[in-house]
Amino acid sequence: EVIAPIVEKATAHEPAGEWAEAIEAWRSIPPIHSRYPGIESKIAHLAQEQQRSHQAAVTSCVSRIDRQLEMGDLENAAQLLEAAEAEFPGEAAIDDAVARWNAAGDRRRCARELLAEAERALWGGSYDDGVAKLHEAAKLDPTDRSLPESAVAVLLRYARQILQTDWETAERMISAAREFNPEFLMPEDVGSAIAHGRMETAVQACLARAEGLQADGQLPAALSEVERTL
C-alpha cells in the first residue's frame, strides 16, 4: 500500500520528461522496500534518458545561438547565451558557443575599424587602398548585413566630393559601389555630372587633335575632326 502510490507518482513523471523527479521518486522506494524488483535497472534507464534529454536540450540551444551568429545578430545571440548559461552552467558546448560569439564580436569590431580606415584612405586620395580596405572589411565579417550599405555610402560620398575635379575616379567609385550592392542605382545628379565630365574630356581631346592638324596645315581634316566629335 505504501509502495503503490510512489510507483504511480514516479511513473507519472516519465511521460512529461521530468526525469529528475521520476528518479527521486524511484530512489525513495529502496529504504522502504529494499527488494523491490528491477529498481536499480529502472533508475539506470531513467538516468540515461535524463542525460539524453539534457544533451538534446543543449544541442537545440546551441543551434539557435549559432543560427543567430550566422545571421549576424550578435545582440540576440548574446541574449540566448545569457539564458543558456543560466540553464546549463558549466556546459562545454555552451562555453564553446560563447567563444564563437566573442570571436564574431571581434570580427565585427575589426571590420568596422577597416571601414573607418577605408574612408580615411579615400579622403586622403588613396583610392586603391580605400577600396581594398572596404573589400577586406566585407570579407572579414560577411554576416554584417549593414556593412555593404555602409561601404556604398562611403564610396558615394567620396564620388560626390571629386565629381568636379576627377569624374573618372568618381565613376570608378560607382562601379566599386555596385560590387557591394549589384542593385545600387547611381543618383541622377552623379550620373549627369559624370556624363558632363566625359563629354568635356572628349571635346578637349578633339580640340587638341584639331589644333595639331591645323598646325600641320590640314585644315579640312581639322574641321572634320571637330564635326565628328561635336
Phi, psi and chi 1 to 4 in degrees:
 res  aa     phi    psi   chi1   chi2   chi3   chi4
   1 GLU       -  -32.1  -64.7 -179.7    1.6      -
   2 VAL   -77.7  -37.6  176.0      -      -      -
   3 ILE   -73.5  -40.1  -59.7  -60.1      -      -
   4 ALA   -55.2  -46.4      -      -      -      -
   5 PRO   -64.1  -33.6  -22.5   34.5      -      -
   6 ILE   -67.5  -45.3  -61.9  176.7      -      -
   7 VAL   -60.9  -43.2  171.6      -      -      -
   8 GLU   -61.6  -42.3 -177.2  179.0   -6.4      -
   9 LYS   -65.7  -44.9  179.2 -178.9  177.8 -177.9
  10 ALA   -62.3  -44.0      -      -      -      -
  11 THR   -64.6  -34.7  -55.9      -      -      -
  12 ALA   -66.6  -27.7      -      -      -      -
  13 HIS   -72.9  -27.5  -75.3  -58.4      -      -
  14 GLU   -64.5  -47.6  -65.0  176.8   24.7      -
  15 PRO   -60.6  -27.6  -23.2   35.2      -      -
  16 ALA   -85.1   -1.2      -      -      -      -
  17 GLY    73.3   19.4      -      -      -      -
  18 GLU   -88.0   71.4  -61.9  169.4  -14.3      -
  19 TRP   -68.3  -41.1  -51.9  114.0      -      -
  20 ALA   -61.6  -42.8      -      -      -      -
  21 GLU   -67.0  -38.6  -68.0   82.9   -8.1      -
  22 ALA   -65.9  -43.7      -      -      -      -
  23 ILE   -62.5  -43.7  -69.1  171.3      -      -
  24 GLU   -59.9  -41.2 -178.3 -179.1    1.8      -
  25 ALA   -65.7  -44.5      -      -      -      -
  26 TRP   -65.3  -36.2  -77.4  108.4      -      -
  27 ARG   -70.5  -15.7  -78.0  176.8  174.5  166.6
  28 SER   -80.6   -7.2   69.3      -      -      -
  29 ILE   -78.7  -47.4  -66.5  177.2      -      -
  30 PRO   -52.9  -39.1  -29.9   37.7      -      -
  31 PRO   -61.7  -23.0  -25.9   37.0      -      -
  32 ILE   -94.8  -41.1  -57.3  171.4      -      -
  33 HIS  -136.1   90.0 -171.4  -23.8      -      -
  34 SER   -66.6  -19.1   59.7      -      -      -
  35 ARG  -109.2   22.0  -64.8 -175.8  178.7 -179.0
  36 TYR   -60.4  126.3 -171.1   87.3      -      -
  37 PRO   -67.4  134.5   23.4  -33.4      -      -
  38 GLY    73.1   12.9      -      -      -      -
  39 ILE   -64.7  -42.5 -171.3   71.9      -      -
  40 GLU   -66.6  -43.3  -67.4  -59.1  -32.4      -
  41 SER   -67.4  -33.4   61.0      -      -      -
  42 LYS   -64.7  -46.4 -178.8   65.7  174.9  178.8
  43 ILE   -64.9  -40.1  -68.3  174.3      -      -
  44 ALA   -62.8  -41.8      -      -      -      -
  45 HIS   -62.9  -44.0  169.8   71.1      -      -
  46 LEU   -65.1  -35.6  -68.7  176.0      -      -
  47 ALA   -64.6  -38.0      -      -      -      -
  48 GLN   -66.5  -42.3  -70.4  177.2  -12.2      -
  49 GLU   -63.2  -39.6  -69.6  -62.4  -39.0      -
  50 GLN   -61.9  -42.9 -177.8 -177.5   35.5      -
  51 GLN   -66.2  -42.0 -178.3   61.9   20.4      -
  52 ARG   -62.8  -42.3  -84.5 -164.4  -72.1  -92.1
  53 SER   -64.0  -40.0  176.4      -      -      -
  54 HIS   -63.7  -46.7  173.3   82.0      -      -
  55 GLN   -65.4  -36.8  -72.0  -57.0  -40.7      -
  56 ALA   -65.0  -40.4      -      -      -      -
  57 ALA   -65.8  -41.3      -      -      -      -
  58 VAL   -64.4  -45.5  170.2      -      -      -
  59 THR   -60.3  -43.3  -61.2      -      -      -
  60 SER   -63.3  -41.5  175.9      -      -      -
  61 CYS   -64.1  -45.6 -176.8      -      -      -
  62 VAL   -64.1  -37.8  170.1      -      -      -
  63 SER   -62.1  -41.6  -65.4      -      -      -
  64 ARG   -64.6  -40.4  -69.6 -165.3  -60.1  -87.4
  65 ILE   -64.4  -47.6  -66.4  166.9      -      -
  66 ASP   -62.5  -34.4  -75.5  -19.3      -      -
  67 ARG   -63.5  -40.1 -169.7  155.3   48.4 -113.7
  68 GLN   -67.8  -37.6  -64.4  -55.3  -49.6      -
  69 LEU   -64.8  -41.1  -68.8  176.2      -      -
  70 GLU   -64.6  -31.8  -69.3  167.8    2.7      -
  71 MET   -81.7   -8.7  -66.7  170.7   59.4      -
  72 GLY    82.3   10.7      -      -      -      -
  73 ASP   -91.2   81.7 -167.9  -18.3      -      -
  74 LEU   -69.8  -30.8  -57.7 -171.4      -      -
  75 GLU   -66.5  -46.9 -176.5  176.5   -9.0      -
  76 ASN   -66.8  -37.1 -161.3   24.2      -      -
  77 ALA   -61.7  -38.8      -      -      -      -
  78 ALA   -64.1  -38.9      -      -      -      -
  79 GLN   -66.1  -41.5  -66.1  174.8   -5.3      -
  80 LEU   -65.7  -38.1  -68.6  174.4      -      -
  81 LEU   -65.1  -40.6  -83.5  169.3      -      -
  82 GLU   -60.7  -43.1 -176.0  177.5   -0.6      -
  83 ALA   -67.9  -38.2      -      -      -      -
  84 ALA   -65.9  -41.8      -      -      -      -
  85 GLU   -64.8  -33.1  -72.5 -179.4  -56.1      -
  86 ALA   -72.9  -36.1      -      -      -      -
  87 GLU   -81.9  -34.6 -175.4  175.4   -0.9      -
  88 PHE  -126.6   65.5  -52.3  109.6      -      -
  89 PRO   -62.6  135.4   22.3  -32.7      -      -
  90 GLY    77.1    5.4      -      -      -      -
  91 GLU   -74.9  124.2 -175.6   65.7   45.6      -
  92 ALA   -60.6  -39.7      -      -      -      -
  93 ALA   -63.6  -35.0      -      -      -      -
  94 ILE   -71.4  -40.2  -58.2  -60.9      -      -
  95 ASP   -60.9  -39.0  -68.3  -19.4      -      -
  96 ASP   -64.5  -38.7  -69.8  -17.3      -      -
  97 ALA   -65.7  -37.1      -      -      -      -
  98 VAL   -61.2  -42.7  170.4      -      -      -
  99 ALA   -62.0  -40.1      -      -      -      -
 100 ARG   -66.5  -37.6  -70.0 -165.9  -68.1  -83.8
 101 TRP   -64.8  -42.8  179.1   81.8      -      -
 102 ASN   -62.2  -42.0  -74.3  -32.2      -      -
 103 ALA   -64.4  -39.9      -      -      -      -
 104 ALA   -64.6  -39.1      -      -      -      -
 105 GLY   -64.4  -39.3      -      -      -      -
 106 ASP   -63.7  -42.9  -70.4  -19.6      -      -
 107 ARG   -63.7  -39.3  -71.1 -166.5  -62.7  -86.7
 108 ARG   -62.7  -44.5  179.6   69.0   50.3   87.7
 109 ARG   -65.4  -43.2  -75.6 -172.1  -68.1  -85.5
 110 CYS   -64.2  -40.2  -71.4      -      -      -
 111 ALA   -63.5  -40.5      -      -      -      -
 112 ARG   -68.1  -35.4  -75.1  -68.2  162.7  176.3
 113 GLU   -64.8  -40.4  -71.4  172.1    4.1      -
 114 LEU   -64.0  -37.5  -78.4  169.0      -      -
 115 LEU   -61.0  -43.4 -178.2   66.7      -      -
 116 ALA   -65.8  -40.8      -      -      -      -
 117 GLU   -63.6  -38.3  -70.1  176.0   11.7      -
 118 ALA   -62.3  -44.1      -      -      -      -
 119 GLU   -63.9  -40.9 -173.6  159.8   15.2      -
 120 ARG   -63.9  -38.8  -72.5 -167.0  -66.2  -90.2
 121 ALA   -64.7  -42.5      -      -      -      -
 122 LEU   -63.2  -46.3  -69.7  172.3      -      -
 123 TRP   -68.4  -19.6  -74.1   95.6      -      -
 124 GLY   -87.7    1.6      -      -      -      -
 125 GLY    90.5    4.3      -      -      -      -
 126 SER   -94.2   79.9  -59.9      -      -      -
 127 TYR   -60.1  -54.3  166.8   79.8      -      -
 128 ASP   -60.8  -41.9  -69.3  -28.1      -      -
 129 ASP   -65.1  -42.0 -176.1   40.8      -      -
 130 GLY   -63.1  -47.1      -      -      -      -
 131 VAL   -65.6  -38.8  172.8      -      -      -
 132 ALA   -61.4  -39.8      -      -      -      -
 133 LYS   -68.3  -34.7  -73.2 -175.4 -178.2  -62.1
 134 LEU   -63.0  -44.2  -71.5  175.9      -      -
 135 HIS   -66.4  -36.9  -78.5  -70.7      -      -
 136 GLU   -63.4  -41.0 -173.0  179.5   -7.7      -
 137 ALA   -63.6  -44.6      -      -      -      -
 138 ALA   -65.1  -36.6      -      -      -      -
 139 LYS   -71.6  -35.3 -176.3  177.9  179.7  179.8
 140 LEU   -66.7  -39.2  179.9   61.9      -      -
 141 ASP  -132.7   76.4 -172.7    8.8      -      -
 142 PRO   -68.9  -11.3   25.2  -34.0      -      -
 143 THR   -83.5  -11.5   66.6      -      -      -
 144 ASP   -81.9   97.3 -173.2   -9.0      -      -
 145 ARG   -71.1  -18.3  -62.5 -177.1  178.9 -178.0
 146 SER   -84.0  -15.0   67.4      -      -      -
 147 LEU   -66.0  -45.0 -159.6  149.1      -      -
 148 PRO   -57.6  -38.4  -26.5   36.6      -      -
 149 GLU   -64.4  -40.0  -64.5  177.6    5.9      -
 150 SER   -65.4  -40.1  -61.7      -      -      -
 151 ALA   -62.7  -43.3      -      -      -      -
 152 VAL   -61.7  -42.0  168.0      -      -      -
 153 ALA   -63.2  -40.8      -      -      -      -
 154 VAL   -62.7  -46.9  167.0      -      -      -
 155 LEU   -64.2  -39.7  -69.2  164.4      -      -
 156 LEU   -67.3  -40.2 -177.5   57.5      -      -
 157 ARG   -60.4  -44.6  -79.9 -161.1  -60.0  -87.4
 158 TYR   -69.9  -37.5 -173.4   64.6      -      -
 159 ALA   -59.9  -43.7      -      -      -      -
 160 ARG   -61.8  -38.1  -71.6 -174.7 -174.2  -80.2
 161 GLN   -63.8  -35.4  178.9   68.2   20.9      -
 162 ILE  -106.3    6.9   61.4  173.2      -      -
 163 LEU   -53.3  -44.9  -95.0  176.3      -      -
 164 GLN   -76.4  -20.1  -56.8  -53.5  -42.1      -
 165 THR  -111.0  -22.4   57.2      -      -      -
 166 ASP  -153.0   75.7 -171.5   -7.2      -      -
 167 TRP   -65.8  -28.4   67.5  -92.2      -      -
 168 GLU   -66.6  -44.0  -69.4  177.0  -58.8      -
 169 THR   -67.4  -36.1  -61.5      -      -      -
 170 ALA   -60.3  -40.7      -      -      -      -
 171 GLU   -65.6  -37.3 -171.6  173.4   38.2      -
 172 ARG   -64.4  -34.7  -69.3  171.8   66.4 -166.8
 173 MET   -62.4  -42.2  -68.4  -70.5 -176.4      -
 174 ILE   -65.1  -40.2  -62.4  -57.4      -      -
 175 SER   -62.8  -40.9  -64.1      -      -      -
 176 ALA   -64.2  -37.1      -      -      -      -
 177 ALA   -61.7  -36.6      -      -      -      -
 178 ARG   -70.2  -20.6  -68.7 -163.6  177.6  103.5
 179 GLU   -69.1  -28.0  -66.5  175.5    5.7      -
 180 PHE   -90.0  -27.7  -67.9   96.5      -      -
 181 ASN  -145.5   95.4  178.6    9.8      -      -
 182 PRO   -57.1  -21.5  -24.3   34.6      -      -
 183 GLU   -92.9    5.3  -62.4 -179.7   -0.8      -
 184 PHE   -61.9  129.4  170.8   69.5      -      -
 185 LEU  -105.0  125.6  -63.7  176.8      -      -
 186 MET   -66.7  129.6  179.4  167.9   53.1      -
 187 PRO   -57.4  145.8  -25.8   35.3      -      -
 188 GLU   -59.3  -41.3 -173.9  175.3  -14.6      -
 189 ASP   -65.8  -35.5   62.7  -45.9      -      -
 190 VAL   -69.1  -43.4  175.1      -      -      -
 191 GLY   -61.1  -40.6      -      -      -      -
 192 SER   -65.4  -41.9  -63.5      -      -      -
 193 ALA   -65.4  -39.3      -      -      -      -
 194 ILE   -66.4  -42.6  -70.9  174.7      -      -
 195 ALA   -62.3  -40.7      -      -      -      -
 196 HIS   -63.8  -42.9  176.4   75.6      -      -
 197 GLY   -64.2  -40.1      -      -      -      -
 198 ARG   -63.7  -43.5 -176.4 -177.2  -67.3  109.7
 199 MET   -64.5  -42.6  176.3   59.6   71.9      -
 200 GLU   -62.6  -40.8 -170.7  174.3   85.8      -
 201 THR   -64.3  -41.8  -61.5      -      -      -
 202 ALA   -63.7  -40.8      -      -      -      -
 203 VAL   -64.7  -44.8  168.4      -      -      -
 204 GLN   -61.9  -39.7  -70.2  174.6   -8.6      -
 205 ALA   -66.7  -38.8      -      -      -      -
 206 CYS   -63.1  -45.9  166.5      -      -      -
 207 LEU   -63.8  -36.5  -68.1  175.7      -      -
 208 ALA   -65.0  -40.9      -      -      -      -
 209 ARG   -67.6  -40.7  -70.6 -168.9  -60.5  -88.8
 210 ALA   -64.4  -40.6      -      -      -      -
 211 GLU   -63.7  -37.3  -71.7  174.7   -2.4      -
 212 GLY   -64.6  -42.5      -      -      -      -
 213 LEU   -66.2  -39.6  -68.8  169.6      -      -
 214 GLN   -64.6  -40.6 -176.3  178.6   12.4      -
 215 ALA   -63.2  -29.4      -      -      -      -
 216 ASP   -85.4    4.0  -69.6  -21.2      -      -
 217 GLY    82.5   15.1      -      -      -      -
 218 GLN  -103.4   66.7  -57.6  179.9   53.5      -
 219 LEU   -61.8  -44.9 -175.8   57.3      -      -
 220 PRO   -59.4  -40.8  -25.6   36.0      -      -
 221 ALA   -66.0  -36.2      -      -      -      -
 222 ALA   -65.3  -43.8      -      -      -      -
 223 LEU   -65.3  -39.4  -69.6  173.2      -      -
 224 SER   -61.7  -40.2  178.4      -      -      -
 225 GLU   -61.4  -44.0  179.3   68.9   27.8      -
 226 VAL   -66.0  -44.5  171.1      -      -      -
 227 GLU   -63.8  -37.7  -69.7  173.1   -5.9      -
 228 ARG   -64.5  -38.0 -175.7  166.8   56.8 -109.1
 229 THR   -80.4  -40.2  -58.5      -      -      -
 230 LEU   -88.7      -  -59.3 -179.7      -      -
